[in-house]
């Protein structure tokens, strides 16, 4: 029964994550509820062992239907991978709890800006020259990749928002680009957890299959309904992240 519940949570997480990110909002609390006596690090590692596959398959789905600028995104993904390792190493040296209280306000600013700019991300109109676009994408990969390794919540949302705001992508292209970079940061985190023996591989394998199934459905929904649909889901997920992170930081 526990594995069935974890698989259902992984399916839902994969579906949401493939559209706008935020799958951890579903899967991580579910794992803590299903396995309350488990070490938290093992649950985080098992979560990554499932989500990395769903994100990878979602990336393939997007790549088949959306034209991705690989010369921009490939180096950015490499930078995000390296930055994820650095962030994971820094968390062994510095307590990340200061970010817990800052996160609701940062996400609140992202949500407010998105709501105020109603046309933001509706049209795909990259305006930067290729070399500059590559440099900005690598900077995004470095900053958000480090954040994912160091702390994590909201990583997909930050990737999407920055690709829309700084590179002129629409929400559909930004979501596709975010998936590629998120695969890189998930690999970095998974490698760290695996090296410390903090992954339940048998449970993770079943959850991965469910996560992939959810990601295939979610990515097809996003591709079918376009940037406007992704924008609406983005607003809902960021709102949920604000509520959860505020509760975690300031709740009883």
SELO-7312 format. One line per field, with one value per residue (C-alpha): x, y, z; residue number from 0; residue in three letters; chain. Coordinates in steps of 0.001 Angstrom, whole numbers. Layout:
% residues N
c1: c(X / ...) .
c2: c(Y / ...) .
c3: c(Z / ...) .
n: c(NUM / ...) .
res: c(ALA / ...) .
chain: c(A / ...) .
This chain:
% residues 252
c1: c(0 / 2831 / 4461 / 1137 / 557 / 4113 / 3643 / 382 / 2092 / 4994 / 2578 / 890 / 4241 / 5548 / 2487 / 2758 / 6542 / 6519 / 4333 / 5871 / 8023 / 7030 / 6586 / 8466 / 5564 / 3552 / 6057 / 8317 / 5491 / 3857 / 7034 / 7366 / 3743 / 4065 / 7457 / 7438 / 10244 / 12649 / 15734 / 14850 / 17989 / 16972 / 13555 / 15113 / 17491 / 14684 / 12615 / 15469 / 15898 / 12311 / 11962 / 15125 / 13577 / 10270 / 12055 / 14283 / 11336 / 9472 / 12550 / 12457 / 8749 / 9301 / 12359 / 10283 / 7675 / 9391 / 12453 / 15068 / 18250 / 20680 / 23764 / 22385 / 20935 / 23629 / 26352 / 23798 / 22869 / 26552 / 26964 / 23805 / 25186 / 28453 / 26661 / 24367 / 27403 / 28836 / 25537 / 25272 / 28823 / 28080 / 25101 / 27559 / 29352 / 26576 / 23117 / 20576 / 17805 / 18162 / 16650 / 13587 / 12304 / 13326 / 11736 / 8048 / 8952 / 11087 / 8346 / 5806 / 7770 / 7894 / 4135 / 3326 / 5501 / 3926 / 394 / 1184 / 2616 / -340 / 1454 / 4605 / 5536 / 2592 / 4747 / 8046 / 10339 / 14014 / 15799 / 19400 / 22227 / 23255 / 26463 / 24738 / 21783 / 24204 / 25975 / 22717 / 21459 / 24700 / 24322 / 20784 / 22106 / 24828 / 22603 / 19545 / 21671 / 23573 / 20284 / 18882 / 21896 / 21911 / 18195 / 15888 / 12186 / 10892 / 13828 / 11669 / 9634 / 12774 / 14174 / 10936 / 10525 / 14101 / 13941 / 10748 / 11928 / 15570 / 15560 / 12123 / 10872 / 7177 / 6072 / 6007 / 9588 / 10731 / 9222 / 10961 / 14295 / 13811 / 13324 / 16734 / 18524 / 16501 / 17652 / 21231 / 20626 / 18710 / 21619 / 23992 / 21782 / 21176 / 24897 / 25528 / 22762 / 23806 / 27447 / 26314 / 23990 / 20880 / 18705 / 16148 / 16674 / 13921 / 11235 / 12758 / 12497 / 8748 / 8241 / 10315 / 7992 / 4988 / 6773 / 7572 / 3936 / 2781 / 5398 / 4317 / 710 / 1674 / 4033 / 1407 / -1136 / 1329 / 2170 / -1487 / -2690 / 346 / 1947 / -1261 / -2058 / 1493 / 1288 / -1916 / -469 / 2710 / 662 / -1177 / 2004 / 3936 / 971 / 1012 / 4772 / 4350 / 1748 / 3801 / 7112 / 5458 / 3929 / 7283 / 9072 / 6580 / 3951 / 3733) .
c2: c(0 / 2409 / 1859 / 2346 / 5678 / 6788 / 5843 / 7810 / 10845 / 10401 / 10252 / 13522 / 15146 / 14118 / 15580 / 18948 / 19080 / 18487 / 21554 / 24181 / 22445 / 22187 / 18425 / 18333 / 20277 / 17051 / 14222 / 15283 / 15895 / 12656 / 10683 / 12223 / 11266 / 7709 / 6979 / 9098 / 7132 / 7341 / 9580 / 12819 / 12641 / 9189 / 10532 / 13476 / 11110 / 8723 / 11677 / 12699 / 9119 / 9247 / 12868 / 12908 / 10339 / 12141 / 15395 / 13701 / 12186 / 15498 / 17144 / 14620 / 15268 / 19015 / 18639 / 16749 / 19500 / 22720 / 24111 / 24464 / 26547 / 23771 / 25972 / 28141 / 25480 / 22778 / 24924 / 26359 / 22809 / 21970 / 25062 / 24164 / 20663 / 22026 / 24691 / 22045 / 20163 / 23373 / 24219 / 20710 / 21052 / 24478 / 23066 / 20889 / 24067 / 26652 / 26321 / 27163 / 28009 / 31741 / 31053 / 29460 / 32836 / 34699 / 32257 / 33289 / 36925 / 36092 / 33908 / 36598 / 39109 / 36645 / 36088 / 39802 / 40652 / 37883 / 38997 / 42653 / 41903 / 40139 / 39724 / 38368 / 35046 / 34966 / 35448 / 33740 / 36599 / 36102 / 39417 / 38757 / 37951 / 34266 / 34834 / 37115 / 34755 / 31923 / 33988 / 34955 / 31345 / 30157 / 32791 / 31549 / 27977 / 28984 / 30886 / 28619 / 25459 / 26500 / 27302 / 23873 / 22126 / 24366 / 24636 / 23605 / 24583 / 26510 / 25701 / 24982 / 28140 / 30269 / 28756 / 29442 / 32993 / 33967 / 32468 / 34431 / 37698 / 37795 / 35888 / 36757 / 33163 / 32378 / 30132 / 27001 / 27438 / 28518 / 25389 / 23217 / 24944 / 24686 / 20927 / 20462 / 22479 / 20818 / 17402 / 18586 / 19878 / 16712 / 14566 / 16579 / 16136 / 12440 / 11784 / 13371 / 11408 / 8157 / 8612 / 8720 / 5708 / 7840 / 6434 / 3620 / 2291 / -364 / 2092 / 4787 / 2588 / 2050 / 5731 / 6629 / 4648 / 6468 / 9810 / 9217 / 8318 / 11531 / 13606 / 12284 / 13296 / 16701 / 17599 / 16613 / 18862 / 21757 / 21197 / 20903 / 24014 / 26273 / 29177 / 30578 / 27267 / 26969 / 30544 / 29783 / 26617 / 28552 / 31121 / 28386 / 26467 / 29569 / 30551 / 27101 / 27323 / 30693 / 29259 / 26178 / 27989 / 30657 / 27926 / 26139 / 29368 / 31089 / 28495 / 26773) .
c3: c(0 / 855 / -2520 / -4310 / -2553 / -3309 / -6957 / -7217 / -5677 / -8085 / -11042 / -10032 / -9324 / -12740 / -14457 / -12695 / -12921 / -16677 / -17189 / -14907 / -12318 / -8669 / -8571 / -5291 / -3777 / -4139 / -3906 / -1031 / 1510 / 348 / 1023 / 4480 / 5234 / 3858 / 5470 / 8666 / 10338 / 7381 / 7409 / 5556 / 3409 / 2132 / 1142 / -684 / -2499 / -3458 / -4692 / -6997 / -8253 / -9524 / -10627 / -12731 / -15089 / -15398 / -16136 / -18720 / -20580 / -20466 / -22018 / -24873 / -25408 / -25644 / -27874 / -30459 / -30728 / -29669 / -31389 / -28665 / -29089 / -28238 / -28694 / -25924 / -23653 / -23807 / -22205 / -19761 / -18702 / -18194 / -16019 / -14055 / -13441 / -12064 / -10035 / -8548 / -7246 / -5786 / -4106 / -2653 / -1317 / 181 / 2073 / 3994 / 5112 / 5564 / 7093 / 4323 / 6801 / 6078 / 2641 / 4216 / 5432 / 2277 / -205 / 214 / -462 / -3507 / -4964 / -4105 / -6171 / -9088 / -8891 / -8589 / -11592 / -13680 / -12800 / -13470 / -16918 / -18494 / -21838 / -20232 / -21808 / -24197 / -27315 / -28055 / -29075 / -28149 / -28669 / -27671 / -30059 / -29901 / -27923 / -25403 / -25096 / -24365 / -21712 / -19995 / -20115 / -18525 / -15817 / -15141 / -15028 / -12566 / -10157 / -10172 / -10427 / -7288 / -5562 / -6433 / -4947 / -1881 / -1080 / -3920 / -3607 / -6608 / -8896 / -11950 / -11391 / -11153 / -14352 / -16236 / -14953 / -15784 / -19282 / -19903 / -18335 / -19452 / -22741 / -24127 / -24303 / -24065 / -21216 / -23376 / -24654 / -21183 / -19644 / -22241 / -21603 / -17848 / -18113 / -19729 / -17061 / -14325 / -15548 / -15054 / -11514 / -10594 / -11805 / -9623 / -6556 / -7257 / -7642 / -4241 / -2505 / -4203 / -3208 / 429 / 77 / 555 / -2253 / -1944 / -5458 / -5509 / -4391 / -6575 / -9680 / -9264 / -8514 / -11579 / -13858 / -12395 / -12657 / -16331 / -17048 / -15386 / -17180 / -20581 / -19904 / -18496 / -21334 / -23925 / -22191 / -22259 / -25920 / -26868 / -25027 / -25453 / -23609 / -22114 / -20419 / -19060 / -17734 / -15829 / -14291 / -13445 / -11502 / -9590 / -8715 / -7642 / -5474 / -3864 / -3354 / -1635 / 730 / 1551 / 1973 / 4164 / 6337 / 6603 / 7518 / 9797 / 10733 / 14105) .
n: c(0 / 1 / 2 / 3 / 4 / 5 / 6 / 7 / 8 / 9 / 10 / 11 / 12 / 13 / 14 / 15 / 16 / 17 / 18 / 19 / 20 / 21 / 22 / 23 / 24 / 25 / 26 / 27 / 28 / 29 / 30 / 31 / 32 / 33 / 34 / 35 / 36 / 37 / 38 / 39 / 40 / 41 / 42 / 43 / 44 / 45 / 46 / 47 / 48 / 49 / 50 / 51 / 52 / 53 / 54 / 55 / 56 / 57 / 58 / 59 / 60 / 61 / 62 / 63 / 64 / 65 / 66 / 67 / 68 / 69 / 70 / 71 / 72 / 73 / 74 / 75 / 76 / 77 / 78 / 79 / 80 / 81 / 82 / 83 / 84 / 85 / 86 / 87 / 88 / 89 / 90 / 91 / 92 / 93 / 94 / 95 / 96 / 97 / 98 / 99 / 100 / 101 / 102 / 103 / 104 / 105 / 106 / 107 / 108 / 109 / 110 / 111 / 112 / 113 / 114 / 115 / 116 / 117 / 118 / 119 / 120 / 121 / 122 / 123 / 124 / 125 / 126 / 127 / 128 / 129 / 130 / 131 / 132 / 133 / 134 / 135 / 136 / 137 / 138 / 139 / 140 / 141 / 142 / 143 / 144 / 145 / 146 / 147 / 148 / 149 / 150 / 151 / 152 / 153 / 154 / 155 / 156 / 157 / 158 / 159 / 160 / 161 / 162 / 163 / 164 / 165 / 166 / 167 / 168 / 169 / 170 / 171 / 172 / 173 / 174 / 175 / 176 / 177 / 178 / 179 / 180 / 181 / 182 / 183 / 184 / 185 / 186 / 187 / 188 / 189 / 190 / 191 / 192 / 193 / 194 / 195 / 196 / 197 / 198 / 199 / 200 / 201 / 202 / 203 / 204 / 205 / 206 / 207 / 208 / 209 / 210 / 211 / 212 / 213 / 214 / 215 / 216 / 217 / 218 / 219 / 220 / 221 / 222 / 223 / 224 / 225 / 226 / 227 / 228 / 229 / 230 / 231 / 232 / 233 / 234 / 235 / 236 / 237 / 238 / 239 / 240 / 241 / 242 / 243 / 244 / 245 / 246 / 247 / 248 / 249 / 250 / 251) .
res: c(UNK / UNK / UNK / UNK / UNK / UNK / UNK / UNK / UNK / UNK / UNK / UNK / UNK / UNK / UNK / UNK / UNK / UNK / UNK / UNK / UNK / UNK / UNK / UNK / UNK / UNK / UNK / UNK / UNK / UNK / UNK / UNK / UNK / UNK / UNK / UNK / UNK / UNK / UNK / UNK / UNK / UNK / UNK / UNK / UNK / UNK / UNK / UNK / UNK / UNK / UNK / UNK / UNK / UNK / UNK / UNK / UNK / UNK / UNK / UNK / UNK / UNK / UNK / UNK / UNK / UNK / UNK / UNK / UNK / UNK / UNK / UNK / UNK / UNK / UNK / UNK / UNK / UNK / UNK / UNK / UNK / UNK / UNK / UNK / UNK / UNK / UNK / UNK / UNK / UNK / UNK / UNK / UNK / UNK / UNK / UNK / UNK / UNK / UNK / UNK / UNK / UNK / UNK / UNK / UNK / UNK / UNK / UNK / UNK / UNK / UNK / UNK / UNK / UNK / UNK / UNK / UNK / UNK / UNK / UNK / UNK / UNK / UNK / UNK / UNK / UNK / UNK / UNK / UNK / UNK / UNK / UNK / UNK / UNK / UNK / UNK / UNK / UNK / UNK / UNK / UNK / UNK / UNK / UNK / UNK / UNK / UNK / UNK / UNK / UNK / UNK / UNK / UNK / UNK / UNK / UNK / UNK / UNK / UNK / UNK / UNK / UNK / UNK / UNK / UNK / UNK / UNK / UNK / UNK / UNK / UNK / UNK / UNK / UNK / UNK / UNK / UNK / UNK / UNK / UNK / UNK / UNK / UNK / UNK / UNK / UNK / UNK / UNK / UNK / UNK / UNK / UNK / UNK / UNK / UNK / UNK / UNK / UNK / UNK / UNK / UNK / UNK / UNK / UNK / UNK / UNK / UNK / UNK / UNK / UNK / UNK / UNK / UNK / UNK / UNK / UNK / UNK / UNK / UNK / UNK / UNK / UNK / UNK / UNK / UNK / UNK / UNK / UNK / UNK / UNK / UNK / UNK / UNK / UNK / UNK / UNK / UNK / UNK / UNK / UNK / UNK / UNK / UNK / UNK / UNK / UNK / UNK / UNK / UNK / UNK / UNK / UNK) .
chain: c(A / A / A / A / A / A / A / A / A / A / A / A / A / A / A / A / A / A / A / A / A / A / A / A / A / A / A / A / A / A / A / A / A / A / A / A / A / A / A / A / A / A / A / A / A / A / A / A / A / A / A / A / A / A / A / A / A / A / A / A / A / A / A / A / A / A / A / A / A / A / A / A / A / A / A / A / A / A / A / A / A / A / A / A / A / A / A / A / A / A / A / A / A / A / A / A / A / A / A / A / A / A / A / A / A / A / A / A / A / A / A / A / A / A / A / A / A / A / A / A / A / A / A / A / A / A / A / A / A / A / A / A / A / A / A / A / A / A / A / A / A / A / A / A / A / A / A / A / A / A / A / A / A / A / A / A / A / A / A / A / A / A / A / A / A / A / A / A / A / A / A / A / A / A / A / A / A / A / A / A / A / A / A / A / A / A / A / A / A / A / A / A / A / A / A / A / A / A / A / A / A / A / A / A / A / A / A / A / A / A / A / A / A / A / A / A / A / A / A / A / A / A / A / A / A / A / A / A / A / A / A / A / A / A / A / A / A / A / A / A / A / A / A / A / A / A / A / A / A / A / A / A) .
